[in-house]
């Protein structure tokens, strides 16, 4: 299997993708201005305490107040083997406290936060105020587990805690010790900053997307890492020097004029991911419906008719669907409850086998998943822990034409598609490009200055003209190259910046 990793920057966004034999398996996107909220620590003020709900709401300077469960102790670390507690004190309105985001805002709900602060390294998670010692359940050798726990216990003082991550098993002892010291210093720096910080201030921001990925590694068994800008390339290169399993020779600064995401088929696969109907390799299909409460997936035999009987046709389709559902949950970063309505199967052995196939395919997912038994209606429920925003939040926005019941491609994704086509046109030797598009999208490109960095970089010496159309759908655009000495354009045409 050929695994490749891609890092890109465009329109003020950072982008990362992982492919296996050319098939998209993981995607991450974050704003360079704001970064990812998850894991950030804020100085907040308690807005109100709801004793009956054992919860408080904390103002952190975000759009909505954050939800803080009370009395959770070390339960927020229950996915690791271990026990412990966090020192609790009674909260009252007006209290200023430090909280860390553990679940992103979604729909009409604010972010979920915790007072059990944690600082994540490659091998250890440091819990400065939680008396807890845990270890990843993926480390299965009992002798290794015991030795790692004893060693880590010696690194902590009273009231502190650590969680041993899976990668710690392969790290050297001195690396784990150095990482523990670094995380403790990081916490001390955060506490010093928090003393004089105003309410709503971010006193700790999780590292950028490339750093997170190089730290947590999508990269086991990587063939190549492609990076399309010099700054990120230098960052990834410096991080690789601490990773014996990657090596500097695998990192490539992408220097072609043609867009990297188009060149390797990533943009087209992202485009397909936004569809509600996904084709299966055997001719069947999946229909995916996303709601605020859950995601529902319907499996259909489609064009696949099988070769023997109806039961075998349903069974083969369901096996194929189980593998694709696991991939889609991972690459779309679907979180929460997922219900899968498989094609009806009469035999219990087939139902159990399909459920096992789904559970097995989800084991490759770094995010925690739990699969429940399939019922007699051939419906399976599984959960996937919410981490960051799902990919569809980047790709889509509510449709302005159908009372927000449907979705269209987001402005940023449309700009991303236009940008890749412009890069391809200029790579083909054109000096000028003419883009015809929806008027609202053109105004957004000009006001938000999405492509300003490209005008100073990849588009230097080129000209981009935009022709707006009020009647065009938000998703419609055309782009063509032109080398004419004199261009004949309508009065409403505008040059890009």
N, C-alpha and C positions, 0 to 999 in steps of 0.2 A: 504494500500500500504506500502510495506517494503522498505524504502530508506536507502542505505548504502553508505559510503564514504571510499575510499581507497587511501592511500599515500604510494608510493614506491620510492626507490632510486636504480639506477643501471647504470653502465657504465658512471658515471659522469652526469647522467640525473635525474631530479626530475619528478615524474609522479603522477597524481591524476585522479581518476575516480569516477563517481557517478552512482549507479545503482538503479533502481526501480523494485522491484520484480525480481531481477536478470538480468534485461535488461539494457544494457549500455545506459546512457542518457547524460553524460558529460565526456569529457576527456581533460586533460591539460598536456602538456609536456614542460619542459624548461631545458636548459643546466645549470649545477651548475656553470660552469666557466663564462658564459656570462649572464645568466639569460634572462629574456624577455626584448626586446628593448622598447616595448610600455610603454610610461610614463616616460622613462628616460630623464633627462635634460643634455644637452651638452653645452659646451662652443664652439661656432662655429665662423667661419669667413665668411663674405659674399663674395662669389666667383664672382657672377655677378648679376645684376638687370635687369630684362626684363620689362620695363615700359609698353610696349604694351600688355603684358600678365598679368600685375599686379601681378608679382611674382618675387621671388629672389631664387637663389640657394646658399646653405650654406654648406661649408666644415665642417664636424663634426668628421672627423676621421673614418668614415665608408667607405665601399667599393665604394659607389656612393654618390655624393653630394645630400643633402636633399632639397626638394621642399618646399618653404615658400610662401603661398599666402599672398598678401598685402591687407591692408584695410579690413580685415575680421571682425574687431571689436569683438562684443560679439556673432557673428553669430555661432561661434563654440560651443556655449552652448544653441543653439536654441531648443534642445530636452527637455529643462526645461522651465516652465513658468517663465518669468522674462524679464527684459530689463536692458541695461547698455552699457558700452563702455570700450575699452582699449585705453590707451594713445598711440597714434601713432607718430612716428617720421620718417623722410625720411631716407632711407637706402642708403648707397653707398658702392662700392666695398672696401673690406679691413676692414669694420666695424666688431668688435668682439661683438657678442650678445649671449644671452642665449636662447636656443630653446628646446622645448619638443616634443618628437615623438608622433604623434597622429595616424599615419597609417604606418604600417610596409612596408619595401621594398618588392617589388613583381615583378618577372620577370626581365625586364630590367629597372625598375623604382626604383628610390631612395625613401627613407622614406619621408613621409609628416610631416612637423613640424609646430609648432605655437610658437609665442612669448607670448601668453596668458597662462602663467604657471598656473598649478593647482596641488593641493596636496590632495589626496583622503583619507578620513577616513571612518569609518563604517557608520557614521550618517551625515557627512558634507563633502563637497568639498570646499577647501579654494582656492580663486582666489586672490593672493596677489596684482596683478597689474591690475585687471579688476573690474571696478565699476559695479557690477552685483549682483542682488539678485534673486535667482530662487528657485523653489521647484519641486520635482518629481510629474509628472502628475498622478502617481499611488496613491498618497494621495488625495482622492476624497472628504473627508468631508470638506466643505468650512470653518466651524468654526475652525477646527484643522489647516487647511492650513493658515488661517489668523493669528492664535496665534503663529504658528511656524515661520512664516515670521517676525512678530513683534519681537519675542524673538531673532531671528538670526540677525536682523537688528541692534540690540543693541550691538552685538558682533563685529561689524566691524567699522573701522575708514575710513576716507576719502580715496577714491580710491581703497579700498578693496572690495572683494565680497565673497559671500558664495552661495552654492547650498545645499538645504536641501534634503538629500537622503530618500528613502522610509523607511528605518529602523529607521529613527529619530522619527517617529510617536510613536514607542514603547519604545524609550529610555527615561531615566529620564533627567530632565533639567540640573542637575549638570554634567551628563555624556556628554551632548552636549557642555557645557561650557568648561569642561576639554579637550575635543577633539579639540575645536577651539584654545585653548591656545597652545596645543601641536603642531598643524599644523602651527601656526604662528612661534613658536620656530624653527621648522624644516626648514621653509623658510629662517629665519635669518641665520641658520647654512649653508644653501646652498649658500646664497649670500656671506658669509664670505669666504667660500671655493673657490668660483668663482673668487675672487679678484686676487689671485696669480696662478690660474690654467692655464695651457697651452691650446692653441686651440686644440680641439679634446678630451679634458678630459670629463669624465662623472662626473658631480658635484652632481647628484642625481640619484640613481638607485631605481626603483620600488622594492617593497618587494618581497621576494621569493614566489614561487607558493603556498606552504602550508599556508603562512601568508595571501596572497591575498584571498584564498578561505575561510579561517576562518574569515577574515574580512568581505568579501562580502556575504558569506554564500550561499553555495549550500545546506546548512544543515537544512533548515526548516523541522521539523518533522523527523529528523534523528533517525534511529534505532540503528546503530553502526557506529563507525569510526575505520577502521583497518589501522595500521601503521607498516611497516615491518623493520624499523630501529630505534635504540634507540634515536639518536639525533633528528630526526624528531618527534618522539613520545613525547619527552620532550618539544619541541616547541609547538606542538599541544595541549598538556596538559596545558601548561602555558596560552595559548590563550583561552582555554575553561573555565578557571577560571573567565574570564570576560564575559562569555556567559551563562546567566542563562537558555537559551533555549536549551543548549546542555548538559552540566554537564559532570564531569570527568568520571563517571561510564560507559559512552557510548564509551569511547576511549579504544581500545584494542591494546596492543603490540603483533603483530603476531609473534609467536615463533615456528611455525612448520618448519620442515626441507624442506617440499615440497614448491615449489614456490607459493606465494600468488596469483599472477595474473592467474596462471593455476588453482589453487585450487578453485577460484570463477568464472571461466569461462570468465574472462575479456580478456585474450590474444586471445582466439579463436574468440571472438566477434570482436576484433580489426582486426584480420586476415580477417574476412568476410567483414569488412568495406572497405577494400582496393579493393574489387571486383567491377567491373563496372555494374554487374547485381545483384540486390538485390531482394530476394524473398519476396512476401507479404504473410500474414497469410492465405489469402483466395485462394492462388494458383496463383495469378497474379504476376507481377514482375515490377521492375523499372530498366531502363537502364540509367546510369548516365555518362555524358561526361563532363569533366572539361577542360575548355580552359582558356587562360589568361584573356579574356574579360568577360566571363560569365560561368555559369554552366547550362547545359541543361539536363532535366530529361524527359524521355519518359515512359509513363505508358502503360502497356500491360495487357490484360486479362490472358495471359499465359494458365495455365491448368484450370482456373476457367471458367466454362461454364454456370453457373447460373441455375435457375430452372423455369423461366417464359419466358422472352423475351430478346432480345438484349439490349434494352434500360435499363432494370433493371440490367442486367449483367454489363453493362458499369458503371452505377450509383454506384452499390455496390463496384466495383473494385476501382473507383475513390475516394470514401469515405475512403476506407481502405488505399489507396495510400496517400491521403492528410495527414493522421495522421502519417504515416511512413516518409513522406518527411519532416515534421516538426521535427521529432526526428533526422533524418539523418543530417539536416542542423545544428542542435544544437550540436550533438556529433562529427561531422566532422569539426565543426566550419567553415562552408562555408560562405564566405563573398561576397559582391557585388550583382550583378544581377543574379537571378535564373529564368529560363524559364521552365515551366512545361507543357508538351504536354499530356493532359489527354485523355482518350479514348473518342471518339466522343459521344455526347449526344444530342438528338434532342430537349428535353424539357428544356425551359429556367429556370423553377423552379429547375430542377436538377442541372443545371450549377451554379445557385446562391447558392444552398445548399452545393455543393462541395467547392465553394470558401469560404463560411462561415466556413466550417469544417476546411479548411486549416488555415484561419485566427485565428480561435479559438484555434487550436492546437499550433500555434506559440505564443500565449499569455503566455505560460509557459516559453518561452525563455527569459532569462535576457537581451539578446542583442536585440537592436531595430530592428523590422521588419516592412515592409509595403507591404501589398498585394493589387494588382491592380485587377480590374474586369476582369473576364474571357470573352474572345471574342467568336464570333460565331464558331471559329475553335477549341474551347475548349482548348485554350492556356491561361495560367495564368502566369503573371510576378509578382515576389515579390523580394524585396530587403532585405538584412540583413547586418547590419553594420559590416565592417571589424574591427576586434580587433587584436587578435594575429594570428600567422600562423595557417593555417588549419591543421587538423590531417594528411591529406595525405602527407603534406610536411615532416612529421616525418616518415610515413610508407613507402613512395615510393621515388625512384630516377629515372631520365631518363634512359631508356634502352640503353646500349652501343652498341647493335647489330642492332638497327633499326633506325639509324640517328635521335635519340632523339624523335621519334614520339610516342613511347610507354613508359611504365614504368615497373620497377621491384621493389621488396622490397628493402628498403634502407639497408645499411650495419648495422646500429644501430638496426633496427628492427630485422634483421636476428640474430644478436648477442643476442638480447633480447629473441628470441625464443630458441636459443641454450642454453642459460643460464637457462631458465626454465626447459628444458629437463634434463640438468645436475643436477639441484636441485632435480628433481623427481627421477633420478637414484640413487643419493646418499641417498635420503630418503628411497629408497627400500633396502638399505643395501649394495650397491656396493662400493668397495674401489677405483676402477678405472673406468674411462669412456673413450671410444674411439669415437671420432667424425671424420667422413669423410665428407669433404666439398670442395667447390671451392677454388682453390689455391689463387686467389686474395683476397677472403674473409679471408682466414687464415692469409695471410700476413698483412692484415688490422688489424686483431685482435692482432697480435703480435706487430706491429709498434705503434698502438694507445693505446695499453695496456688497452683495454676496460674492461677486467675481472680481472685486477690486484687487485682491492679491494676485490673481491670474493675469490681470491687465498689466501689472508691473513685472510679471514673471513669464509664465508660459505663453502669454499672448503678445509679448513685446514685439513691435514691428508689424503687428497685424491689426486689422480693423474688423470690428463686429458691429453690424447694424441690426437694429431690432424694429420690426414692423408690427404694431399692435392691431388686434382684431377684437372688437367688443363682443361680437357674436360667437366667438370660438369658445369651446369648452375649456375648462382649466387644464385638462390633460393633453390638449392638442397643440402640437407645434411642428414646424418643419425647419430644417437647417440645410443650407446649400453653400458651396464655395463659389468664389468668383475671382478671376484674375483680370477682368476688364480694366482698361485704363480709366474709363469713365463709367460710373454706375448710374443707372436710371432707377431712382427710388421715389416712392410717394412722399408727399410733404409730411406725413405723420411719422415717418421713419426717424429713429433716434440712434445716435452712436452710443456704444457702451462706454460710459464715463468719458 
